């Protein structure tokens, strides 16, 4: 027996040291009867990233061909092929019902409902409900990380909103009573200075490593006192537990100080004006070839900053907007001189040009996945413990249809299983509300919720998205 005298420990006992340092203990016999072990659940996800791209997709060039067991990437999804094991495509995601419930505007309704799961109460109006990213920020980041959540956008507010937050460009809403819309950060140099100004390239972030490596030193005295109360079996268990912690700490010198936490390569974005078009007329953005030409470089820098913000534990929640629903900037690097909205329907639907644009966005997603894979966290990568949702405000550009929405998941957090295409259509054009996807994401983070957003449009979590 390991219960000595009248000593007994609560199962929730932690070994507490100076300040806020605490180490959870394994089950010990001194705690009483051990609960029977059940099948081990997937470890909840630790990082969340949402990505918004405008204008839906070209369905015939987007959805993979072949059968569900052996999908073949199509033109738009081809750049994701090297990372397909971490990509879960889902057909049958619908936003039609939530769009029509309160007569939302065709673009705005999709933008503001994407992460809130509630309908837009009429054109030009905001819903009063938090977005999923902010709900998750409250759970896994706010009060824990330096930055509760990080919102960034490339060429945002390009048209008639004139730089002001508006349902045309709003995606994120605070997790507060009024759920106010949140404007993203736009200037890549300001973002870099704020996040990584104190980190020189190649720095090993010595202060952070020293603190993390010394956790056991903080609780050393209390360990000795507890050990004296334990029998041989419990002492052995505790010693094994603390040895494992020491091994993890010793690996931090490599993980945090080496390839994981470092300032991303700084990119010269001279000539990029993040406020170009913010004071334009109602027709659309001011043509700025210099700024538009730098969009790929700025987008990659913002992506790399997001990855390193996760790797350095600056935040656990991020959002990246590739422009807004108007998307009124040009694409010089694709030899496309008109803005995306022109190719969607302003100039008549141009599927070939739209496919070019969507394929380029997929290339940017592939860059993100590759960068997250490169962050080694010991026995897994940053991508393995993250969940990424990609979405848009509509599916079919000329009609603004919202069936078979191009929304998909990437990563591996919470047991998310990629490498597949799931079809949730019960009949042609009879899919499931996208709120089912939102609550499924909550579940990946350990929440047992069965609904998110407007319950009218949340039947139940999606089945089959985990291993």
C-alpha positions in Angstrom: 0.0 0.0 0.0 1.1 3.6 -0.7 -1.3 5.4 1.6 0.8 6.3 4.6 -1.1 7.1 7.8 -3.9 9.5 7.1 -2.3 11.1 4.1 -4.4 11.3 1.0 -4.2 13.4 -2.2 -7.0 14.8 -4.3 -6.8 13.6 -7.9 -6.6 17.3 -9.0 -3.6 18.0 -6.8 -0.8 19.9 -8.6 2.8 20.4 -7.5 2.9 24.2 -7.2 6.0 26.3 -7.2 6.8 30.0 -7.1 4.6 32.4 -9.0 2.1 30.5 -11.3 4.3 27.5 -11.9 2.4 24.2 -11.4 2.9 20.6 -12.5 0.0 18.2 -12.8 0.6 14.9 -11.1 -0.1 11.4 -12.5 -2.5 9.1 -10.8 -1.0 7.8 -7.5 -2.3 5.2 -5.2 -2.3 7.8 -2.4 -5.2 9.4 -4.3 -7.5 6.5 -3.8 -9.2 4.2 -6.3 -8.1 4.8 -9.9 -10.9 5.3 -12.4 -11.1 2.7 -15.1 -9.4 3.9 -18.3 -11.6 4.4 -21.4 -10.4 4.5 -25.0 -8.1 7.5 -25.2 -9.7 10.4 -27.0 -7.8 12.5 -29.5 -5.8 15.4 -27.9 -7.7 18.6 -28.4 -6.3 21.0 -31.0 -4.1 23.8 -29.7 -4.0 26.4 -32.6 -6.8 27.8 -34.8 -6.5 29.7 -38.0 -9.3 30.9 -40.3 -8.6 31.9 -43.9 -11.0 33.9 -46.0 -10.8 34.1 -49.8 -13.4 36.1 -51.8 -15.8 35.1 -54.5 -16.4 31.4 -54.1 -14.9 29.1 -56.8 -15.3 27.6 -60.2 -16.8 24.2 -59.2 -15.8 22.3 -62.3 -12.1 23.2 -61.7 -12.2 22.9 -57.9 -13.7 19.6 -56.7 -11.4 16.6 -57.1 -12.3 13.9 -59.7 -12.1 10.2 -59.2 -13.8 8.4 -56.3 -13.9 9.2 -52.6 -11.2 6.5 -51.8 -8.8 7.8 -54.5 -9.5 11.5 -55.2 -7.6 13.2 -58.0 -6.8 16.9 -57.4 -8.4 19.3 -59.9 -6.8 22.4 -61.4 -7.6 24.7 -58.4 -6.8 22.1 -55.7 -3.7 20.8 -57.4 -1.3 23.0 -55.4 -2.5 21.2 -52.2 -1.6 17.8 -53.5 1.8 17.5 -51.7 0.0 18.3 -48.4 -3.3 16.4 -49.1 -2.8 14.1 -46.1 -3.6 17.3 -44.0 -6.5 18.5 -46.2 -10.1 17.5 -45.7 -12.4 18.7 -48.5 -16.2 18.6 -47.8 -19.0 18.8 -50.4 -22.5 19.7 -49.4 -21.8 22.6 -47.0 -24.7 25.1 -47.4 -25.3 28.7 -46.5 -28.5 29.2 -48.4 -30.9 29.0 -45.5 -29.0 31.4 -43.3 -28.5 33.8 -46.2 -32.3 34.0 -46.9 -33.6 34.0 -43.3 -33.3 37.8 -42.8 -32.8 39.0 -46.4 -29.1 39.4 -46.1 -27.1 41.0 -49.0 -25.7 38.3 -51.3 -22.0 39.0 -50.5 -22.2 40.6 -47.1 -24.4 37.8 -45.7 -21.8 35.2 -46.5 -19.0 37.3 -45.1 -20.5 38.0 -41.7 -22.1 34.6 -41.3 -18.9 32.6 -42.3 -17.6 32.4 -38.7 -20.6 33.6 -36.7 -23.2 31.1 -37.9 -26.0 33.7 -37.6 -27.9 35.5 -40.4 -27.2 39.1 -41.5 -30.2 41.2 -40.3 -30.5 42.9 -43.7 -28.1 44.5 -46.1 -25.5 46.9 -44.5 -26.1 45.5 -41.0 -24.0 43.5 -38.6 -25.1 40.4 -36.7 -24.7 40.6 -33.0 -23.0 37.3 -32.3 -19.4 36.3 -31.8 -17.3 34.7 -34.5 -15.9 31.2 -33.9 -12.3 32.5 -33.8 -13.1 34.8 -30.9 -15.0 32.1 -29.0 -11.9 29.9 -29.4 -9.6 32.8 -28.4 -11.5 33.0 -25.1 -10.9 29.3 -24.6 -7.3 28.8 -25.6 -5.6 32.2 -26.0 -7.0 35.2 -24.1 -5.2 35.7 -20.8 -2.8 32.8 -21.7 -0.9 34.2 -24.7 0.6 37.6 -25.3 -1.9 38.3 -28.1 -5.4 36.9 -27.7 -5.9 36.7 -31.4 -4.2 38.0 -34.5 -6.2 39.3 -37.4 -4.4 40.2 -40.6 -5.6 41.1 -44.1 -4.1 41.8 -47.5 -5.6 44.6 -49.7 -8.6 45.0 -47.4 -11.4 47.5 -47.8 -10.7 47.9 -51.5 -14.0 49.6 -52.6 -17.1 51.4 -51.4 -16.5 50.9 -47.6 -13.6 53.4 -47.9 -11.5 52.0 -45.2 -14.3 51.6 -42.6 -15.4 48.4 -41.1 -18.5 47.3 -43.0 -20.4 44.0 -43.7 -18.7 44.1 -47.1 -15.4 43.4 -45.4 -16.2 42.1 -41.8 -15.5 38.5 -40.9 -14.5 38.6 -37.2 -16.8 39.6 -34.2 -15.7 40.0 -30.6 -16.8 37.5 -27.9 -18.6 40.1 -25.9 -22.2 41.1 -25.2 -22.4 43.4 -28.2 -20.1 41.3 -30.4 -18.6 44.2 -32.3 -16.9 43.7 -35.6 -13.0 43.6 -35.5 -10.9 45.3 -38.1 -7.8 43.3 -39.3 -4.3 44.7 -39.2 -3.1 45.8 -42.6 0.5 47.1 -42.5 3.0 44.2 -42.7 5.9 46.3 -41.4 3.9 47.4 -38.3 2.8 43.8 -37.7 6.4 42.6 -38.0 7.7 45.2 -35.5 5.0 44.5 -33.0 5.3 40.8 -33.0 9.0 40.2 -33.7 10.8 43.5 -33.0 12.5 42.0 -29.9 13.6 38.9 -31.8 16.7 39.2 -33.9 16.9 36.7 -36.8 18.5 33.5 -35.5 18.0 34.5 -31.8 17.5 31.6 -29.5 15.1 33.6 -27.2 17.3 32.7 -24.2 15.0 34.2 -21.5 12.0 32.1 -22.7 14.1 28.9 -22.9 15.6 29.5 -19.5 12.3 29.9 -17.8 10.7 26.8 -19.5 13.8 24.7 -18.7 13.7 25.6 -15.0 10.1 24.5 -14.2 11.3 21.6 -12.1 13.6 23.8 -10.2 10.7 26.0 -9.1 8.9 23.0 -7.5 12.0 21.1 -6.2 11.3 21.7 -2.5 7.7 20.8 -2.7 8.6 17.6 -4.6 10.9 16.5 -1.7 8.1 17.2 0.8 5.6 15.2 -1.2 8.0 12.3 -1.9 8.5 11.8 1.8 4.8 11.0 2.2 4.7 8.4 -0.6 5.3 4.7 -0.7 7.8 3.0 -3.0 5.4 2.5 -5.8 4.1 6.1 -5.8 7.6 7.4 -5.5 8.6 5.5 -8.6 5.6 6.8 -10.6 6.3 10.4 -9.5 10.0 10.1 -10.4 9.1 8.7 -13.8 6.6 11.5 -14.4 9.1 14.2 -13.5 11.8 12.6 -15.5 9.5 12.8 -18.6 8.9 16.5 -17.9 12.7 17.0 -17.6 13.2 15.3 -21.0 10.6 17.6 -22.6 12.2 20.6 -21.0 15.6 19.6 -22.3 14.2 19.4 -25.8 13.0 23.0 -25.6 16.5 24.2 -26.2 16.2 22.7 -29.7 12.6 23.3 -30.3 12.0 26.8 -29.1 15.5 28.1 -29.5 16.3 26.5 -32.8 13.9 26.0 -35.7 10.6 26.8 -34.0 10.7 30.2 -32.5 12.5 32.8 -34.5 11.7 35.9 -36.4 10.5 35.2 -39.9 12.6 36.5 -42.7 11.8 40.2 -43.1 10.6 41.2 -46.6 11.0 44.6 -48.1 7.5 45.8 -48.9 8.5 49.3 -50.0 5.9 50.4 -52.5 3.0 48.5 -50.8 0.4 50.9 -49.5 -2.0 49.0 -47.3 -4.5 51.9 -47.4 -4.6 52.2 -51.1 -8.3 52.5 -52.2 -9.6 53.3 -48.8 -10.8 56.7 -49.9 -12.0 55.6 -53.3 -15.4 56.3 -54.9 -18.3 53.9 -55.0 -17.0 52.2 -58.2 -14.1 50.5 -56.5 -10.5 50.6 -55.6 -7.9 53.0 -56.9 -5.6 51.2 -59.3 -2.2 51.0 -57.7 0.1 48.8 -59.8 3.0 49.1 -57.3 0.8 48.0 -54.4 -1.0 45.2 -56.3 2.3 43.9 -57.7 3.6 43.3 -54.1 0.5 41.3 -53.0 2.2 37.9 -53.3 5.3 39.1 -51.3 3.1 40.7 -48.6 0.8 37.7 -48.4 3.7 35.3 -47.9 5.2 37.6 -45.3 1.9 37.7 -43.4 1.6 33.9 -43.7 5.1 33.5 -42.3 4.4 35.9 -39.5 1.2 34.0 -38.6 3.1 30.7 -38.5 5.8 32.2 -36.3 3.3 33.8 -34.0 2.0 30.3 -33.4 5.5 28.8 -33.1 6.6 31.4 -30.6 3.4 31.0 -28.5 2.5 34.7 -29.1 -1.0 33.6 -29.9 -3.1 30.5 -30.4 -5.7 32.0 -32.7 -5.2 33.7 -36.0 -7.2 34.9 -39.0 -6.0 35.9 -42.5 -8.2 37.7 -45.0 -7.2 37.7 -48.6 -8.9 41.0 -49.3 -12.7 41.5 -48.8 -15.9 40.6 -50.6 -15.4 43.3 -53.2 -11.8 42.2 -54.1 -11.3 45.3 -56.2 -7.6 45.1 -56.7 -5.7 43.8 -59.8 -3.5 40.8 -60.3 -0.4 42.0 -62.2 1.6 38.8 -61.4 -1.1 36.8 -63.1 -1.3 39.2 -66.0 -4.8 40.1 -65.1 -5.5 43.8 -65.2 -9.0 43.8 -63.9 -10.2 43.2 -60.3 -11.7 39.9 -59.1 -15.2 41.2 -58.9 -15.0 42.1 -62.6 -14.2 38.5 -63.4 -16.9 37.2 -61.1 -19.8 39.1 -62.7 -19.2 42.9 -63.1 -17.7 42.2 -66.5 -19.7 38.9 -67.1 -18.5 35.7 -65.6 -14.9 34.8 -66.7 -14.3 31.3 -65.4 -10.8 31.0 -66.8 -9.6 34.1 -65.1 -11.4 33.2 -61.9 -9.7 29.8 -61.9 -6.3 31.5 -62.3 -7.1 33.5 -59.2 -8.4 30.6 -57.1 -5.4 28.5 -58.1 -3.1 31.2 -56.9 -4.9 31.3 -53.5 -4.4 27.5 -53.3 -0.7 28.1 -53.9 -0.7 30.4 -50.9 -2.4 27.8 -48.8 0.2 25.3 -49.8 2.9 27.7 -48.7 1.2 28.0 -45.3 1.0 24.2 -44.9 4.6 23.7 -45.9 5.7 26.4 -43.4 3.7 24.8 -40.6 5.1 21.4 -41.3 8.6 22.8 -41.0 8.0 23.9 -37.3 9.2 20.8 -35.4 7.7 20.5 -32.0 9.5 17.3 -31.0 7.4 14.3 -32.0 5.0 16.2 -34.2 4.8 19.5 -36.2 2.9 22.7 -35.7 0.5 21.6 -38.4 -0.3 18.4 -36.5 -1.8 20.2 -33.5 -3.6 23.0 -35.5 -6.9 23.3 -37.2 -7.3 25.6 -40.2 -10.6 26.4 -41.8 -10.7 28.0 -45.3 -13.9 29.6 -46.6 -15.6 32.2 -48.8 -18.9 34.1 -48.8 -20.5 32.3 -51.8 -19.9 29.3 -54.0 -20.9 30.3 -57.6 -19.6 33.8 -58.6 -22.2 34.9 -61.2 -25.3 33.6 -59.3 -24.1 34.2 -55.7 -25.3 30.6 -55.0 -24.3 29.2 -51.6 -24.6 25.5 -52.0 -21.5 23.2 -52.1 -19.6 26.0 -50.4 -15.8 25.9 -51.0 -15.1 25.4 -47.3 -12.5 22.9 -46.1 -10.3 22.0 -43.1 -6.6 21.6 -42.9 -4.2 20.4 -40.2 -4.4 17.5 -37.7 -5.5 18.9 -34.3 -8.1 17.1 -32.3 -7.8 14.0 -34.5 -8.7 15.8 -37.7 -8.1 13.3 -40.6 -7.2 14.7 -44.0 -6.5 13.1 -47.3 -10.1 12.7 -48.1 -13.2 14.2 -49.7 -16.4 13.9 -47.7 -19.8 14.4 -49.3 -22.6 15.6 -47.0 -25.1 16.0 -49.8 -28.2 13.9 -49.1 -29.6 14.8 -52.6 -28.5 17.2 -55.3 -28.3 20.7 -53.8 -29.5 19.4 -50.4 -26.5 19.7 -48.2 -26.0 20.5 -44.5 -25.8 24.0 -42.9 -22.3 25.3 -42.5 -23.0 25.8 -38.8 -22.5 22.0 -38.5 -18.9 22.6 -39.6 -18.5 25.4 -37.1 -19.6 23.3 -34.1 -17.5 20.4 -35.4 -14.4 22.7 -35.1 -15.4 23.6 -31.5 -15.5 19.9 -30.8 -11.9 19.5 -32.1 -10.8 21.9 -29.4 -12.4 19.7 -26.7 -15.7 21.5 -26.4 -18.8 19.2 -26.1 -21.1 21.7 -27.8 -23.8 20.4 -30.1 -24.7 23.7 -31.7 -23.1 27.0 -32.7 -24.6 30.2 -34.0 -28.3 30.1 -34.9 -29.6 26.8 -33.7 -32.1 26.7 -36.6 -29.1 26.0 -38.9 -27.2 23.7 -36.7 -28.5 20.1 -36.9 -25.5 18.4 -35.3 -21.7 18.1 -35.7 -20.4 16.6 -38.9 -19.6 13.0 -38.8 -16.4 11.4 -40.1 -14.0 14.3 -39.9 -11.7 12.7 -37.3 -9.6 9.6 -37.5 
